[in-house]
Amino acid sequence: MDLGKKVYRSTAIGTIKIMAIVIIVVLFVNLYLMIFNDPEFNSLSDKSFSAVANFHWKYPYDLLSYIFFILIPCYYFGFIRGVSFYENGIIVNRGLPFFNSIIPYSIIKQYEIIHSKLFISIKRSDTNEDVLFSINDVDRAVSIFDQNEIKGDLHCQERLVMTMHKKLIIFFIAIGIAVMLGQSLGLSRFLFR
Protein backbone atom coordinates (compact mmCIF):
# COMPACT_ATOMS: atom_id res chain seq x y z
CA MET A 1 0.00 0.00 0.00
CA ASP A 2 1.50 3.32 -1.09
CA LEU A 3 0.82 6.02 1.47
CA GLY A 4 2.60 8.73 -0.52
CA LYS A 5 5.04 11.30 0.73
CA LYS A 6 5.70 11.68 4.48
CA VAL A 7 4.03 14.85 5.76
CA TYR A 8 4.76 14.79 9.50
CA ARG A 9 6.46 12.50 12.01
CA SER A 10 5.91 12.62 15.75
CA THR A 11 8.04 10.77 18.28
CA ALA A 12 7.31 10.30 21.97
CA ILE A 13 6.22 13.28 24.03
CA GLY A 14 8.78 15.23 26.03
CA THR A 15 8.00 13.63 29.40
CA ILE A 16 8.64 10.16 27.99
CA LYS A 17 11.97 11.34 26.52
CA ILE A 18 12.99 12.85 29.85
CA MET A 19 12.02 9.66 31.70
CA ALA A 20 14.01 7.59 29.20
CA ILE A 21 17.09 9.77 29.68
CA VAL A 22 16.73 9.65 33.49
CA ILE A 23 16.40 5.85 33.43
CA ILE A 24 19.44 5.49 31.16
CA VAL A 25 21.60 7.78 33.33
CA VAL A 26 20.48 6.51 36.75
CA LEU A 27 20.90 2.85 35.85
CA PHE A 28 24.27 3.53 34.20
CA VAL A 29 25.47 5.23 37.40
CA ASN A 30 24.07 2.27 39.35
CA LEU A 31 25.97 -0.11 37.06
CA TYR A 32 29.14 1.91 37.56
CA LEU A 33 28.79 2.01 41.35
CA MET A 34 27.80 -1.65 41.66
CA ILE A 35 31.13 -2.68 40.16
CA PHE A 36 32.90 -1.56 43.35
CA ASN A 37 30.93 -4.21 45.30
CA ASP A 38 32.01 -6.99 42.95
CA PRO A 39 34.54 -9.34 44.60
CA GLU A 40 36.28 -9.99 41.28
CA PHE A 41 36.81 -6.24 40.77
CA ASN A 42 37.91 -5.72 44.38
CA SER A 43 40.70 -8.24 43.86
CA LEU A 44 42.27 -5.78 41.38
CA SER A 45 44.60 -3.12 42.73
CA ASP A 46 43.64 -0.38 40.23
CA LYS A 47 40.25 1.27 40.85
CA SER A 48 40.33 3.92 38.09
CA PHE A 49 37.74 4.49 35.35
CA SER A 50 39.93 2.67 32.84
CA ALA A 51 40.07 -0.30 35.24
CA VAL A 52 36.25 -0.31 35.35
CA ALA A 53 36.12 -0.22 31.53
CA ASN A 54 38.67 -3.04 31.28
CA PHE A 55 36.72 -5.08 33.83
CA HIS A 56 33.52 -4.68 31.81
CA TRP A 57 35.44 -5.67 28.67
CA LYS A 58 36.68 -8.83 30.40
CA TYR A 59 33.37 -9.62 32.16
CA PRO A 60 30.68 -8.07 29.90
CA TYR A 61 27.55 -9.67 31.36
CA ASP A 62 26.44 -6.63 33.41
CA LEU A 63 27.19 -4.23 30.57
CA LEU A 64 25.39 -6.46 28.05
CA SER A 65 22.32 -6.68 30.26
CA TYR A 66 22.36 -2.88 30.60
CA ILE A 67 22.63 -2.42 26.83
CA PHE A 68 19.97 -4.97 25.88
CA PHE A 69 17.45 -4.40 28.67
CA ILE A 70 17.86 -0.67 29.43
CA LEU A 71 19.69 1.36 26.79
CA ILE A 72 18.14 -0.06 23.60
CA PRO A 73 14.50 -0.18 24.85
CA CYS A 74 14.66 3.29 26.44
CA TYR A 75 16.23 4.79 23.33
CA TYR A 76 13.72 3.04 21.05
CA PHE A 77 10.59 3.92 23.03
CA GLY A 78 11.78 7.44 23.84
CA PHE A 79 13.27 8.61 20.56
CA ILE A 80 12.40 6.30 17.64
CA ARG A 81 8.89 4.97 18.22
CA GLY A 82 6.15 7.30 17.03
CA VAL A 83 3.46 8.14 14.51
CA SER A 84 4.12 9.05 10.87
CA PHE A 85 1.57 10.98 8.83
CA TYR A 86 1.67 10.49 5.06
CA GLU A 87 -0.36 11.97 2.21
CA ASN A 88 -2.79 9.03 2.15
CA GLY A 89 -2.66 7.61 5.67
CA ILE A 90 -0.74 7.15 8.90
CA ILE A 91 1.53 4.51 10.39
CA VAL A 92 1.15 4.03 14.14
CA ASN A 93 4.18 2.36 15.71
CA ARG A 94 2.91 0.29 18.62
CA GLY A 95 6.26 -0.92 19.87
CA LEU A 96 7.59 -3.80 17.82
CA PRO A 97 7.59 -3.58 13.99
CA PHE A 98 5.01 -6.37 13.55
CA PHE A 99 2.57 -4.42 15.76
CA ASN A 100 2.65 -1.34 13.49
CA SER A 101 -0.70 -0.24 12.10
CA ILE A 102 -1.05 1.22 8.61
CA ILE A 103 -4.27 3.22 8.56
CA PRO A 104 -5.39 4.95 5.36
CA TYR A 105 -7.36 8.16 5.86
CA SER A 106 -10.27 6.60 3.98
CA ILE A 107 -11.03 4.21 6.86
CA ILE A 108 -10.76 6.76 9.67
CA LYS A 109 -14.28 7.57 10.80
CA GLN A 110 -13.42 10.34 13.26
CA TYR A 111 -10.72 11.64 15.56
CA GLU A 112 -10.91 12.86 19.12
CA ILE A 113 -8.47 14.97 21.10
CA ILE A 114 -7.89 13.24 24.41
CA HIS A 115 -5.43 15.83 25.75
CA SER A 116 -4.92 19.28 24.28
CA LYS A 117 -1.19 18.80 23.80
CA LEU A 118 -0.48 15.09 24.13
CA PHE A 119 -2.95 12.49 22.86
CA ILE A 120 -5.29 11.87 19.94
CA SER A 121 -7.64 8.97 19.40
CA ILE A 122 -8.92 7.88 15.99
CA LYS A 123 -11.81 5.53 15.28
CA ARG A 124 -11.46 3.13 12.38
CA SER A 125 -14.59 2.52 10.32
CA ASP A 126 -13.60 -0.99 9.20
CA THR A 127 -12.98 -2.56 12.64
CA ASN A 128 -14.65 0.09 14.83
CA GLU A 129 -11.40 0.11 16.85
CA ASP A 130 -10.15 3.15 18.77
CA VAL A 131 -6.44 3.82 18.24
CA LEU A 132 -4.84 6.08 20.83
CA PHE A 133 -1.41 7.63 20.25
CA SER A 134 0.71 10.43 21.60
CA ILE A 135 1.69 13.34 19.42
CA ASN A 136 4.02 16.32 19.74
CA ASP A 137 1.96 18.83 17.74
CA VAL A 138 -1.79 18.26 18.03
CA ASP A 139 -2.60 21.28 15.84
CA ARG A 140 -0.57 19.83 12.96
CA ALA A 141 -2.35 16.48 13.25
CA VAL A 142 -5.76 18.19 13.37
CA SER A 143 -4.92 20.18 10.22
CA ILE A 144 -3.89 16.95 8.43
CA PHE A 145 -7.16 15.30 9.45
CA ASP A 146 -9.12 18.38 8.34
CA GLN A 147 -7.39 18.37 4.95
CA ASN A 148 -8.58 14.79 4.51
CA GLU A 149 -12.12 15.74 5.60
CA ILE A 150 -12.14 13.59 8.72
CA LYS A 151 -14.62 14.71 11.37
CA GLY A 152 -13.30 15.31 14.82
CA ASP A 153 -14.14 16.15 18.39
CA LEU A 154 -11.98 18.95 19.77
CA HIS A 155 -13.25 18.46 23.34
CA CYS A 156 -10.46 17.24 25.62
CA GLN A 157 -11.02 14.37 28.04
CA GLU A 158 -8.18 15.12 30.47
CA ARG A 159 -9.17 12.60 33.17
CA LEU A 160 -8.25 9.67 30.89
CA VAL A 161 -4.76 11.08 30.55
CA MET A 162 -4.29 11.29 34.33
CA THR A 163 -5.13 7.59 34.61
CA MET A 164 -2.65 6.83 31.83
CA HIS A 165 0.07 8.93 33.51
CA LYS A 166 -0.44 7.07 36.79
CA LYS A 167 -0.16 3.71 35.03
CA LEU A 168 2.93 4.85 33.16
CA ILE A 169 4.63 6.11 36.32
CA ILE A 170 3.81 2.87 38.16
CA PHE A 171 5.17 0.86 35.22
CA PHE A 172 8.48 2.79 35.14
CA ILE A 173 8.90 2.60 38.91
CA ALA A 174 8.22 -1.16 38.92
CA ILE A 175 10.63 -1.80 36.04
CA GLY A 176 13.28 0.41 37.68
CA ILE A 177 12.98 -1.45 40.98
CA ALA A 178 13.11 -4.81 39.21
CA VAL A 179 16.22 -3.84 37.24
CA MET A 180 17.98 -2.43 40.31
CA LEU A 181 17.19 -5.62 42.24
CA GLY A 182 18.43 -7.68 39.30
CA GLN A 183 21.67 -5.72 39.20
CA SER A 184 22.09 -5.92 42.98
CA LEU A 185 21.51 -9.67 43.08
CA GLY A 186 23.68 -10.31 40.02
CA LEU A 187 20.91 -11.88 37.93
CA SER A 188 22.46 -10.60 34.70
CA ARG A 189 25.42 -12.90 35.27
CA PHE A 190 23.14 -15.90 34.91
CA LEU A 191 21.75 -14.59 31.63
CA PHE A 192 25.03 -13.85 29.89
CA ARG A 193 27.43 -16.47 31.26
Short mmCIF file of the C-alpha atoms (twelve columns), coordinates in Angstrom:
data_MODEL
# 
_entry.id   MODEL 
# 
loop_
_atom_site.group_PDB 
_atom_site.id 
_atom_site.type_symbol 
_atom_site.label_atom_id 
_atom_site.label_alt_id 
_atom_site.label_comp_id 
_atom_site.label_asym_id 
_atom_site.label_seq_id 
_atom_site.Cartn_x 
_atom_site.Cartn_y 
_atom_site.Cartn_z 
_atom_site.pdbx_PDB_model_num 
ATOM 1   C CA . MET A 1   0.000   0.000   0.000  1 
ATOM 2   C CA . ASP A 2   1.498   3.319   -1.094 1 
ATOM 3   C CA . LEU A 3   0.815   6.016   1.467  1 
ATOM 4   C CA . GLY A 4   2.600   8.730   -0.522 1 
ATOM 5   C CA . LYS A 5   5.043   11.301  0.734  1 
ATOM 6   C CA . LYS A 6   5.703   11.682  4.478  1 
ATOM 7   C CA . VAL A 7   4.027   14.851  5.762  1 
ATOM 8   C CA . TYR A 8   4.763   14.787  9.500  1 
ATOM 9   C CA . ARG A 9   6.463   12.505  12.014 1 
ATOM 10  C CA . SER A 10  5.913   12.621  15.745 1 
ATOM 11  C CA . THR A 11  8.036   10.769  18.283 1 
ATOM 12  C CA . ALA A 12  7.306   10.303  21.971 1 
ATOM 13  C CA . ILE A 13  6.219   13.279  24.031 1 
ATOM 14  C CA . GLY A 14  8.775   15.227  26.027 1 
ATOM 15  C CA . THR A 15  8.002   13.631  29.400 1 
ATOM 16  C CA . ILE A 16  8.639   10.156  27.991 1 
ATOM 17  C CA . LYS A 17  11.966  11.340  26.521 1 
ATOM 18  C CA . ILE A 18  12.987  12.854  29.851 1 
ATOM 19  C CA . MET A 19  12.019  9.661   31.705 1 
ATOM 20  C CA . ALA A 20  14.011  7.590   29.196 1 
ATOM 21  C CA . ILE A 21  17.091  9.767   29.684 1 
ATOM 22  C CA . VAL A 22  16.729  9.646   33.487 1 
ATOM 23  C CA . ILE A 23  16.400  5.853   33.432 1 
ATOM 24  C CA . ILE A 24  19.441  5.491   31.162 1 
ATOM 25  C CA . VAL A 25  21.601  7.778   33.329 1 
ATOM 26  C CA . VAL A 26  20.479  6.506   36.753 1 
ATOM 27  C CA . LEU A 27  20.899  2.853   35.855 1 
ATOM 28  C CA . PHE A 28  24.274  3.525   34.200 1 
ATOM 29  C CA . VAL A 29  25.470  5.227   37.400 1 
ATOM 30  C CA . ASN A 30  24.067  2.272   39.349 1 
ATOM 31  C CA . LEU A 31  25.973  -0.112  37.062 1 
ATOM 32  C CA . TYR A 32  29.145  1.906   37.564 1 
ATOM 33  C CA . LEU A 33  28.790  2.010   41.354 1 
ATOM 34  C CA . MET A 34  27.795  -1.653  41.656 1 
ATOM 35  C CA . ILE A 35  31.131  -2.683  40.162 1 
ATOM 36  C CA . PHE A 36  32.898  -1.564  43.345 1 
ATOM 37  C CA . ASN A 37  30.927  -4.215  45.302 1 
ATOM 38  C CA . ASP A 38  32.010  -6.990  42.949 1 
ATOM 39  C CA . PRO A 39  34.539  -9.340  44.603 1 
ATOM 40  C CA . GLU A 40  36.281  -9.986  41.275 1 
ATOM 41  C CA . PHE A 41  36.808  -6.241  40.773 1 
ATOM 42  C CA . ASN A 42  37.911  -5.718  44.377 1 
ATOM 43  C CA . SER A 43  40.696  -8.240  43.855 1 
ATOM 44  C CA . LEU A 44  42.272  -5.785  41.380 1 
ATOM 45  C CA . SER A 45  44.599  -3.120  42.732 1 
ATOM 46  C CA . ASP A 46  43.641  -0.384  40.231 1 
ATOM 47  C CA . LYS A 47  40.251  1.271   40.848 1 
ATOM 48  C CA . SER A 48  40.333  3.921   38.089 1 
ATOM 49  C CA . PHE A 49  37.737  4.492   35.354 1 
ATOM 50  C CA . SER A 50  39.929  2.667   32.838 1 
ATOM 51  C CA . ALA A 51  40.068  -0.303  35.236 1 
ATOM 52  C CA . VAL A 52  36.253  -0.311  35.350 1 
ATOM 53  C CA . ALA A 53  36.118  -0.222  31.527 1 
ATOM 54  C CA . ASN A 54  38.670  -3.042  31.275 1 
ATOM 55  C CA . PHE A 55  36.720  -5.084  33.832 1 
ATOM 56  C CA . HIS A 56  33.518  -4.684  31.807 1 
ATOM 57  C CA . TRP A 57  35.441  -5.666  28.672 1 
ATOM 58  C CA . LYS A 58  36.684  -8.833  30.401 1 
ATOM 59  C CA . TYR A 59  33.367  -9.624  32.159 1 
ATOM 60  C CA . PRO A 60  30.682  -8.070  29.902 1 
ATOM 61  C CA . TYR A 61  27.550  -9.667  31.361 1 
ATOM 62  C CA . ASP A 62  26.442  -6.627  33.412 1 
ATOM 63  C CA . LEU A 63  27.193  -4.233  30.567 1 
ATOM 64  C CA . LEU A 64  25.394  -6.455  28.049 1 
ATOM 65  C CA . SER A 65  22.320  -6.682  30.259 1 
ATOM 66  C CA . TYR A 66  22.358  -2.885  30.599 1 
ATOM 67  C CA . ILE A 67  22.628  -2.415  26.831 1 
ATOM 68  C CA . PHE A 68  19.969  -4.967  25.877 1 
ATOM 69  C CA . PHE A 69  17.452  -4.397  28.668 1 
ATOM 70  C CA . ILE A 70  17.863  -0.672  29.430 1 
ATOM 71  C CA . LEU A 71  19.691  1.359   26.786 1 
ATOM 72  C CA . ILE A 72  18.142  -0.057  23.604 1 
ATOM 73  C CA . PRO A 73  14.501  -0.177  24.851 1 
ATOM 74  C CA . CYS A 74  14.663  3.289   26.443 1 
ATOM 75  C CA . TYR A 75  16.226  4.794   23.330 1 
ATOM 76  C CA . TYR A 76  13.717  3.043   21.047 1 
ATOM 77  C CA . PHE A 77  10.592  3.921   23.035 1 
ATOM 78  C CA . GLY A 78  11.778  7.440   23.839 1 
ATOM 79  C CA . PHE A 79  13.267  8.607   20.561 1 
ATOM 80  C CA . ILE A 80  12.403  6.295   17.643 1 
ATOM 81  C CA . ARG A 81  8.888   4.973   18.221 1 
ATOM 82  C CA . GLY A 82  6.154   7.300   17.027 1 
ATOM 83  C CA . VAL A 83  3.457   8.143   14.510 1 
ATOM 84  C CA . SER A 84  4.122   9.046   10.871 1 
ATOM 85  C CA . PHE A 85  1.574   10.982  8.831  1 
ATOM 86  C CA . TYR A 86  1.675   10.495  5.057  1 
ATOM 87  C CA . GLU A 87  -0.359  11.974  2.211  1 
ATOM 88  C CA . ASN A 88  -2.788  9.030   2.148  1 
ATOM 89  C CA . GLY A 89  -2.658  7.607   5.670  1 
ATOM 90  C CA . ILE A 90  -0.742  7.151   8.903  1 
ATOM 91  C CA . ILE A 91  1.529   4.514   10.391 1 
ATOM 92  C CA . VAL A 92  1.148   4.034   14.141 1 
ATOM 93  C CA . ASN A 93  4.177   2.360   15.711 1 
ATOM 94  C CA . ARG A 94  2.913   0.289   18.623 1 
ATOM 95  C CA . GLY A 95  6.264   -0.923  19.869 1 
ATOM 96  C CA . LEU A 96  7.590   -3.795  17.821 1 
ATOM 97  C CA . PRO A 97  7.587   -3.583  13.993 1 
ATOM 98  C CA . PHE A 98  5.011   -6.366  13.548 1 
ATOM 99  C CA . PHE A 99  2.567   -4.419  15.762 1 
ATOM 100 C CA . ASN A 100 2.649   -1.341  13.492 1 
ATOM 101 C CA . SER A 101 -0.701  -0.243  12.095 1 
ATOM 102 C CA . ILE A 102 -1.046  1.219   8.608  1 
ATOM 103 C CA . ILE A 103 -4.271  3.216   8.561  1 
ATOM 104 C CA . PRO A 104 -5.392  4.950   5.360  1 
ATOM 105 C CA . TYR A 105 -7.357  8.161   5.860  1 
ATOM 106 C CA . SER A 106 -10.271 6.601   3.978  1 
ATOM 107 C CA . ILE A 107 -11.026 4.208   6.858  1 
ATOM 108 C CA . ILE A 108 -10.757 6.759   9.668  1 
ATOM 109 C CA . LYS A 109 -14.283 7.565   10.803 1 
ATOM 110 C CA . GLN A 110 -13.416 10.339  13.260 1 
ATOM 111 C CA . TYR A 111 -10.719 11.635  15.559 1 
ATOM 112 C CA . GLU A 112 -10.909 12.861  19.119 1 
ATOM 113 C CA . ILE A 113 -8.469  14.973  21.096 1 
ATOM 114 C CA . ILE A 114 -7.890  13.240  24.414 1 
ATOM 115 C CA . HIS A 115 -5.427  15.826  25.748 1 
ATOM 116 C CA . SER A 116 -4.922  19.283  24.283 1 
ATOM 117 C CA . LYS A 117 -1.189  18.805  23.802 1 
ATOM 118 C CA . LEU A 118 -0.480  15.092  24.129 1 
ATOM 119 C CA . PHE A 119 -2.948  12.489  22.864 1 
ATOM 120 C CA . ILE A 120 -5.293  11.873  19.936 1 
ATOM 121 C CA . SER A 121 -7.644  8.966   19.399 1 
ATOM 122 C CA . ILE A 122 -8.921  7.879   15.993 1 
ATOM 123 C CA . LYS A 123 -11.815 5.532   15.275 1 
ATOM 124 C CA . ARG A 124 -11.463 3.128   12.377 1 
ATOM 125 C CA . SER A 125 -14.594 2.515   10.317 1 
ATOM 126 C CA . ASP A 126 -13.598 -0.994  9.198  1 
ATOM 127 C CA . THR A 127 -12.977 -2.555  12.642 1 
ATOM 128 C CA . ASN A 128 -14.649 0.093   14.835 1 
ATOM 129 C CA . GLU A 129 -11.402 0.109   16.852 1 
ATOM 130 C CA . ASP A 130 -10.146 3.153   18.770 1 
ATOM 131 C CA . VAL A 131 -6.441  3.818   18.243 1 
ATOM 132 C CA . LEU A 132 -4.836  6.083   20.834 1 
ATOM 133 C CA . PHE A 133 -1.414  7.629   20.247 1 
ATOM 134 C CA . SER A 134 0.713   10.430  21.599 1 
ATOM 135 C CA . ILE A 135 1.694   13.338  19.420 1 
ATOM 136 C CA . ASN A 136 4.024   16.322  19.738 1 
ATOM 137 C CA . ASP A 137 1.959   18.828  17.739 1 
ATOM 138 C CA . VAL A 138 -1.792  18.258  18.029 1 
ATOM 139 C CA . ASP A 139 -2.599  21.279  15.842 1 
ATOM 140 C CA . ARG A 140 -0.566  19.834  12.962 1 
ATOM 141 C CA . ALA A 141 -2.349  16.478  13.253 1 
ATOM 142 C CA . VAL A 142 -5.761  18.192  13.367 1 
ATOM 143 C CA . SER A 143 -4.924  20.176  10.217 1 
ATOM 144 C CA . ILE A 144 -3.889  16.954  8.431  1 
ATOM 145 C CA . PHE A 145 -7.160  15.303  9.447  1 
ATOM 146 C CA . ASP A 146 -9.119  18.384  8.341  1 
ATOM 147 C CA . GLN A 147 -7.392  18.371  4.947  1 
ATOM 148 C CA . ASN A 148 -8.579  14.795  4.510  1 
ATOM 149 C CA . GLU A 149 -12.121 15.744  5.601  1 
ATOM 150 C CA . ILE A 150 -12.137 13.588  8.720  1 
ATOM 151 C CA . LYS A 151 -14.617 14.714  11.367 1 
ATOM 152 C CA . GLY A 152 -13.298 15.311  14.823 1 
ATOM 153 C CA . ASP A 153 -14.141 16.155  18.395 1 
ATOM 154 C CA . LEU A 154 -11.982 18.954  19.768 1 
ATOM 155 C CA . HIS A 155 -13.254 18.461  23.337 1 
ATOM 156 C CA . CYS A 156 -10.460 17.240  25.622 1 
ATOM 157 C CA . GLN A 157 -11.018 14.369  28.043 1 
ATOM 158 C CA . GLU A 158 -8.182  15.124  30.473 1 
ATOM 159 C CA . ARG A 159 -9.174  12.603  33.173 1 
ATOM 160 C CA . LEU A 160 -8.248  9.669   30.894 1 
ATOM 161 C CA . VAL A 161 -4.755  11.083  30.553 1 
ATOM 162 C CA . MET A 162 -4.289  11.293  34.330 1 
ATOM 163 C CA . THR A 163 -5.132  7.594   34.608 1 
ATOM 164 C CA . MET A 164 -2.648  6.832   31.834 1 
ATOM 165 C CA . HIS A 165 0.073   8.931   33.509 1 
ATOM 166 C CA . LYS A 166 -0.439  7.072   36.795 1 
ATOM 167 C CA . LYS A 167 -0.164  3.706   35.030 1 
ATOM 168 C CA . LEU A 168 2.934   4.848   33.155 1 
ATOM 169 C CA . ILE A 169 4.629   6.106   36.317 1 
ATOM 170 C CA . ILE A 170 3.806   2.875   38.160 1 
ATOM 171 C CA . PHE A 171 5.170   0.865   35.216 1 
ATOM 172 C CA . PHE A 172 8.476   2.787   35.136 1 
ATOM 173 C CA . ILE A 173 8.897   2.598   38.906 1 
ATOM 174 C CA . ALA A 174 8.217   -1.156  38.922 1 
ATOM 175 C CA . ILE A 175 10.628  -1.799  36.040 1 
ATOM 176 C CA . GLY A 176 13.277  0.411   37.683 1 
ATOM 177 C CA . ILE A 177 12.981  -1.449  40.983 1 
ATOM 178 C CA . ALA A 178 13.115  -4.813  39.206 1 
ATOM 179 C CA . VAL A 179 16.223  -3.842  37.242 1 
ATOM 180 C CA . MET A 180 17.979  -2.433  40.309 1 
ATOM 181 C CA . LEU A 181 17.195  -5.623  42.237 1 
ATOM 182 C CA . GLY A 182 18.434  -7.683  39.298 1 
ATOM 183 C CA . GLN A 183 21.673  -5.721  39.199 1 
ATOM 184 C CA . SER A 184 22.089  -5.923  42.980 1 
ATOM 185 C CA . LEU A 185 21.507  -9.671  43.084 1 
ATOM 186 C CA . GLY A 186 23.682  -10.308 40.021 1 
ATOM 187 C CA . LEU A 187 20.911  -11.879 37.929 1 
ATOM 188 C CA . SER A 188 22.460  -10.595 34.695 1 
ATOM 189 C CA . ARG A 189 25.419  -12.897 35.273 1 
ATOM 190 C CA . PHE A 190 23.143  -15.898 34.913 1 
ATOM 191 C CA . LEU A 191 21.750  -14.590 31.627 1 
ATOM 192 C CA . PHE A 192 25.028  -13.852 29.891 1 
ATOM 193 C CA . ARG A 193 27.428  -16.470 31.260 1 
# 
